[in-house]
Amino acid sequence: MAVAETIRRKLEQALSPVTLEIVDESHLHKGHAGHRPEGETHFRVTVVSSAFSGRSRVERQRLIISALREEMGHPIHALSMKALTPEEAAGSAN
């Protein structure tokens, strides 16, 4: 299973997001630490979930990392995260 598919499955299961965007940015890190020729090492995720309500930015990131704990370090070398509640996402769309 592709790493992005694993990320999607695990985040959907853990956080029931209303929006989930996963971008493989591995090609931007060619030649850097953790990069592999086959890619799928560096990702950016945007997760919109009510599970983040009342939680700090750090707590939200911990929820994401916890859901992906088996993949962190290998195969995921780097993970950039944006974690919003549905209300925050709606506000940022204006």
C-alpha positions in Angstrom: 0.0 0.0 0.0 1.3 3.5 -0.9 2.4 5.6 2.0 -0.2 8.4 1.1 -3.0 5.8 1.2 -1.8 4.6 4.6 -1.8 8.2 5.9 -5.4 8.7 4.5 -6.7 5.5 6.0 -5.2 6.1 9.5 -6.2 9.7 9.7 -9.7 9.0 8.6 -10.0 6.2 11.2 -8.5 8.3 14.0 -10.0 11.7 13.3 -13.0 11.4 11.1 -12.0 14.5 9.1 -14.5 16.5 7.1 -11.6 17.5 4.9 -8.3 15.7 4.4 -5.6 16.8 2.0 -2.4 14.8 1.6 0.4 16.2 -0.6 3.6 14.2 -1.3 6.4 16.8 -1.3 9.2 14.3 -1.6 10.3 15.6 -4.9 11.1 19.0 -3.3 13.6 17.3 -1.0 15.7 15.3 -3.5 19.3 15.0 -2.2 18.2 16.0 1.4 18.3 13.8 4.5 15.6 11.1 4.5 14.9 11.3 0.8 14.5 8.0 -1.1 14.5 7.7 -4.9 11.1 6.1 -4.9 9.7 9.2 -3.0 6.9 9.1 -0.4 9.1 10.4 2.4 8.0 14.1 2.9 4.3 14.9 3.2 2.1 17.9 3.9 -1.3 17.2 5.4 -4.3 19.5 6.0 -6.8 17.9 8.4 -10.1 19.5 9.2 -11.8 17.7 12.1 -14.1 18.4 15.0 -11.7 16.2 17.0 -9.5 19.3 17.2 -12.1 21.4 19.0 -10.8 22.9 22.3 -7.3 21.6 21.6 -4.1 23.6 21.3 -2.0 23.5 18.1 0.5 21.1 19.8 -2.3 18.8 21.0 -3.7 18.7 17.5 -0.3 17.8 16.0 0.1 15.1 18.7 -3.2 13.5 17.6 -2.0 13.3 14.0 1.4 12.0 14.9 -0.1 9.4 17.2 -2.4 8.1 14.4 0.7 7.8 12.2 3.2 6.6 14.9 4.1 3.4 13.0 5.0 5.3 9.9 6.9 8.2 11.5 10.6 8.0 11.0 10.2 5.3 8.3 8.7 5.6 5.8 7.7 9.2 6.7 10.8 11.3 7.2 9.0 14.7 7.4 5.4 15.7 8.0 4.1 19.2 7.7 0.7 19.6 9.4 -2.2 22.0 9.3 -4.9 21.0 11.8 -8.2 23.0 11.9 -11.7 22.6 13.3 -14.5 22.9 10.7 -15.3 26.4 12.1 -11.7 27.5 11.7 -11.6 26.2 8.1 -14.9 27.9 7.3 -13.5 31.2 8.7 -10.3 30.9 6.7 -12.2 30.4 3.5 -13.7 33.9 3.7 
